[in-house]
């Protein structure tokens, strides 16, 4: 059974106010339907296939079954989002099932199945699903891991016909894919491009870590992507043999969760998958081996330019377990023990110690090992000191049990995370439920309802004693085969011997690692003034949405609704964001995401604020938008009033702890050199700055700027920004309107009126670089076969041409689709080409259409030829009606699904309190975007994809020229 601490999706059926003509969903019910027990029945319950050898409560929302050919399935009704049906089809065939000469075959088979089958011509499945509103890559995709391959389909506005057609296609992909030499040769180029683009520092580090930790086991050298040699040796005959061994009904599991009658879905599975038979017996699962105690315990890997990092592991043999209540309670006890240590490590890192970051974790890795892992990022080059300090903290945890207060702190955090899933159960997305079920199959465990998970956790609390936590800690950090892996960015003489000596050296328990027991409450926050008065309250935007103005100038957009059970979204927008900064004078905006939040409130530091919010759904995320700074959190009805107070006191009495400045500087410095090691990291560092015509607000800080930042300079920049400028608050969710208004009045309404200097005209301008005939050349220090190419055209910005802005989304989607078909599917020249539309309503200029792709250096010229030809064709010829609808239908469904959550509407209403044009843009968005015609798109392409206005850049390896 898996415990997830992720937050679930939302549901709000309001897009019908803006969209019409959408087909009705198969079912309109969000709550699962559970068949009642037969009265008076004494028949023993038959446990479904997922729950064999388990005593955890069966989730009655699932309808389980097994076909005579061995295929197993599970189906449940879920109306989040309305009309969508999510299908997951898992094949128990991953890279660990490959023979030594078949490396990469499981992943290659995943690619081949999408090309075509007996039901679908080569490459046509993507187009069929697009016509049904499916977005390729997000709604339809697949993933191959060491232990399996999972195919995913999220079918919007599903009908019996469209789901039946989709299952027919999936069945054909599994039973009779188009395994012929022409398809294999075409897809080989695609897979090799994927491998080439994926190769880089992180992949090499991952491969080195896996080969060391799992030496002697198949996992050590069975990366799903395979090797160039084995991929080049693939033939249709070999792929057919692999398919025959592993693509069998007894190896398949289907999970379906969506807005559909489960009985109907069950019949469709039977219709399309019952005929699946494969002659003979399939291959038995191979032995995944055990951690090898005879293999070397330590290893050093040199990856030029990489930050120094160290991972330790205690690896135990993985064994399948009966997924019982006791087993899961023991797992939760282990998690609690590890969270206690991670919190101690985090507190040490915050204090400016020898390591920037350290954490501990337990993972069952690919059914190959049950491991305890410790990851360490040293503050500088002195990894030995960092290792010693982390070992000392772990040794202290092994030496004596934690205090009851420490246990209670972590218990409260875990309890709250599980309770939130219960609170949000009726808005949990079907896609998540379908994925969670096949994930449970993968790890040979079960899935339970959120309430059952919480009950199991709470019933195990009496056993979570200090002594049991101590026993867990000692076992997690002693049992098993030990490994340590050090990553360095440069060759260090004698480092191998130093690492071996460092991990073998005696360790003394730390004496200052344990956290204090002081209790922090809301009363410890700075006090605020008297509540403010409401001066106006008017409807705005959607029905039920309100705009409220307070006497001190604070403005609130409130959307009180019950669509997301026990969920309240809060966004505090203040000041002028990016426009508060000069385009020519650098400021430490780059440090604020972390340092501004971590610097505390009043006399409370981050440690005290952690305790204040522990066991509650509260948070504080900071970001810089074009026209405002933002503090955001997702909270709940019981906590949102205190969340508002937390935000208000942050603006009224910010803390200025210098420690976060030191930490963020160290982190930026550690990452700096790695930015030059691959073409994608160079683009991440420089492209936004170059596309803004070298506006310093979008530039990655130099090493000198990072090193030169002081706490005093940071405060001098941010203190006046926190204290000035307009405040716009958004509250969307399950609140009572009058209570929410009163809560804002007593927090933000209690702040004194704020000054507001006008934004200089220069700060409101956004520029696009001048046209270049030949691409700007950037350099990276990585693989000689890796390069990237960029081409962009200027558009505009602001509200005047908002309809064009919306329609450019459709144009760029069609452009993207054509580029994908040409560069990836047909030529294999690139794996992930992308076309994007960037248009800001906050600026009157600076928008652009951007094409990016990784390519080989010898294909740069080819890439630009394809892009220019496609741009010219879009301007010269109208798209076909079918091509248009294959872009419009997925966009319509994307908007429909996005509109079922408060987050979407909150985003659309940002800035509406000071500019009503945001409301108009929201109300016309769907109409503007979805009524576009081929002639409209042709006119847009002719207007904006102008050769004489384009800008381009290439990222090439050092010493290599473009060809």
ZIFENFEN-V574751 format. One record per backbone hydrogen bond with DSSP energy under -0.5 kcal/mol. CO is the residue of the C=O (numbers start at 1). NH is the residue of the N-H. If there is no record, write none. Layout:
BEGIN
((CO:NH) (CO:NH))
END
This chain:
BEGIN
((2:4) (12:14) (14:17) (15:18) (15:19) (30:79) (32:34) (33:35) (38:41) (45:47) (48:51) (49:52) (51:54) (58:60) (59:62) (62:64) (63:75) (65:73) (67:70) (71:67) (72:254) (73:65) (74:256) (75:63) (76:258) (79:81) (80:430) (81:84) (83:158) (84:259) (85:155) (86:257) (87:153) (88:90) (88:255) (89:151) (90:253) (91:93) (91:149) (94:97) (95:98) (99:102) (100:103) (102:105) (103:227) (104:108) (105:109) (106:110) (107:111) (108:112) (109:113) (110:114) (111:114) (111:115) (112:115) (112:116) (115:123) (116:178) (120:117) (121:124) (123:127) (124:128) (125:129) (126:130) (127:131) (128:132) (129:134) (130:133) (134:136) (135:138) (135:139) (135:140) (139:154) (140:137) (141:152) (143:150) (145:95) (146:96) (148:145) (149:91) (150:143) (151:89) (152:141) (153:87) (153:155) (154:156) (155:85) (155:158) (158:26) (159:163) (160:164) (161:165) (162:166) (163:167) (164:168) (165:169) (166:170) (167:171) (168:172) (169:173) (170:174) (171:175) (172:176) (176:118) (177:179) (178:180) (180:184) (181:185) (182:186) (183:187) (184:188) (185:189) (186:190) (187:191) (188:192) (189:193) (190:194) (191:195) (192:196) (193:197) (194:198) (195:199) (200:204) (201:205) (202:206) (203:207) (204:208) (205:209) (206:210) (207:211) (208:212) (209:213) (210:214) (212:215) (214:217) (214:220) (215:292) (217:220) (218:221) (219:222) (223:226) (224:107) (227:231) (228:232) (229:233) (231:234) (235:239) (236:240) (237:241) (238:242) (239:243) (240:244) (241:245) (242:246) (243:247) (245:283) (246:248) (248:251) (249:252) (251:92) (252:72) (253:90) (254:74) (255:88) (256:76) (257:86) (258:78) (258:260) (259:26) (259:27) (260:262) (261:264) (261:265) (262:266) (263:267) (264:268) (265:269) (266:270) (267:271) (268:272) (269:273) (269:274) (270:274) (273:276) (275:277) (286:288) (291:293) (292:295) (297:484) (299:486) (301:303) (301:488) (302:304) (303:306) (309:487) (310:376) (311:485) (312:374) (313:315) (313:483) (314:316) (314:372) (315:481) (316:370) (321:323) (322:324) (323:56) (324:328) (325:329) (326:330) (327:331) (328:332) (329:333) (330:334) (331:335) (332:336) (333:337) (334:338) (335:339) (336:340) (337:341) (338:342) (339:343) (340:344) (341:345) (342:346) (343:347) (344:348) (345:349) (346:350) (347:351) (348:353) (349:352) (354:379) (357:377) (359:375) (361:373) (363:365) (363:371) (364:366) (365:368) (365:369) (369:365) (369:371) (370:316) (371:363) (372:314) (373:361) (374:312) (375:359) (376:310) (376:378) (377:356) (377:357) (381:383) (382:386) (383:387) (384:388) (385:389) (386:390) (387:391) (388:392) (389:393) (390:394) (391:395) (392:396) (392:510) (393:397) (394:398) (395:399) (396:400) (403:407) (404:408) (405:409) (406:410) (407:411) (408:412) (409:413) (410:414) (411:415) (412:416) (413:417) (414:418) (415:419) (416:420) (417:421) (418:422) (419:423) (420:424) (422:425) (424:427) (425:428) (429:433) (430:434) (431:435) (432:436) (433:437) (434:438) (435:439) (436:440) (437:441) (438:442) (439:443) (440:445) (441:444) (446:2) (449:453) (450:454) (451:455) (452:456) (453:457) (454:458) (455:459) (456:460) (457:460) (458:461) (460:463) (460:464) (461:464) (463:465) (465:469) (466:470) (467:471) (468:472) (469:473) (470:474) (471:475) (472:476) (473:477) (475:478) (475:479) (481:315) (483:313) (484:299) (485:311) (486:301) (487:309) (488:303) (489:305) (492:495) (494:498) (495:499) (496:500) (497:501) (498:502) (499:503) (500:504) (501:505) (521:524) (522:525) (533:551) (536:549) (538:547) (542:545) (544:560) (545:540) (546:558) (547:538) (548:556) (549:535) (549:536) (550:553) (552:754) (554:550) (555:729) (556:548) (556:558) (557:731) (558:546) (559:561) (559:733) (563:565) (564:567) (567:734) (568:635) (569:732) (570:633) (571:573) (571:730) (572:574) (572:631) (573:728) (574:577) (574:629) (576:579) (577:580) (578:581) (583:696) (584:586) (587:589) (587:590) (588:591) (589:592) (589:593) (591:595) (592:596) (592:597) (594:598) (595:599) (597:600) (598:606) (599:657) (600:655) (601:604) (603:605) (604:601) (605:609) (606:610) (607:611) (608:612) (609:613) (610:614) (613:616) (616:618) (621:632) (623:625) (623:630) (625:578) (626:579) (628:625) (629:574) (630:623) (631:572) (632:621) (633:570) (633:635) (635:568) (636:639) (636:640) (639:643) (640:644) (641:645) (642:646) (643:647) (644:648) (645:649) (646:650) (647:651) (648:652) (649:653) (653:602) (658:661) (658:662) (659:663) (660:664) (661:665) (662:666) (663:667) (664:668) (665:669) (666:670) (667:671) (668:672) (669:673) (671:675) (672:675) (673:676) (674:677) (676:781) (678:682) (679:683) (680:684) (681:685) (682:686) (683:687) (683:688) (685:700) (686:690) (687:691) (688:692) (689:694) (689:695) (690:693) (692:695) (695:698) (696:699) (702:706) (703:707) (704:708) (705:709) (706:709) (710:714) (711:715) (712:716) (713:717) (714:718) (715:719) (717:721) (718:722) (719:723) (720:724) (721:724) (726:575) (727:555) (728:573) (729:557) (730:571) (731:559) (732:569) (733:561) (733:735) (735:737) (736:740) (737:741) (738:742) (739:743) (740:744) (741:745) (742:746) (743:747) (744:747) (744:749) (745:532) (747:750) (748:751) (750:529) (755:725) (760:763) (760:764) (761:764) (762:765) (764:844) (776:778) (776:954) (778:956) (780:958) (783:786) (787:855) (788:955) (789:853) (790:953) (791:851) (792:951) (793:849) (796:847) (799:802) (801:805) (802:806) (803:807) (804:808) (805:809) (806:809) (806:810) (807:811) (808:812) (809:813) (810:814) (811:815) (812:816) (813:817) (814:818) (815:819) (816:820) (817:821) (818:822) (819:823) (819:824) (820:824) (820:825) (821:826) (822:827) (823:829) (823:830) (834:852) (836:838) (836:850) (837:839) (838:848) (840:798) (843:798) (844:797) (847:795) (848:838) (849:793) (850:836) (851:791) (852:834) (853:789) (855:787) (856:859) (857:860) (857:963) (859:863) (860:864) (861:865) (862:866) (863:867) (864:868) (865:869) (866:870) (867:871) (868:872) (869:873) (870:874) (871:875) (872:876) (873:877) (880:884) (881:885) (882:886) (883:887) (884:887) (884:888) (885:889) (887:891) (888:892) (889:893) (890:894) (891:895) (892:896) (893:897) (894:898) (895:899) (897:900) (898:901) (899:14) (901:904) (901:905) (902:906) (903:907) (904:908) (905:909) (907:910) (909:912) (911:914) (911:915) (915:918) (916:919) (916:920) (917:921) (918:922) (919:923) (920:924) (921:925) (922:925) (924:928) (925:929) (926:930) (927:931) (929:932) (933:937) (934:938) (935:939) (936:940) (937:941) (938:942) (939:943) (940:944) (941:945) (944:946) (945:947) (946:949) (946:950) (947:950) (950:772) (951:792) (952:776) (953:790) (954:778) (954:956) (955:788) (956:780) (957:960))
END
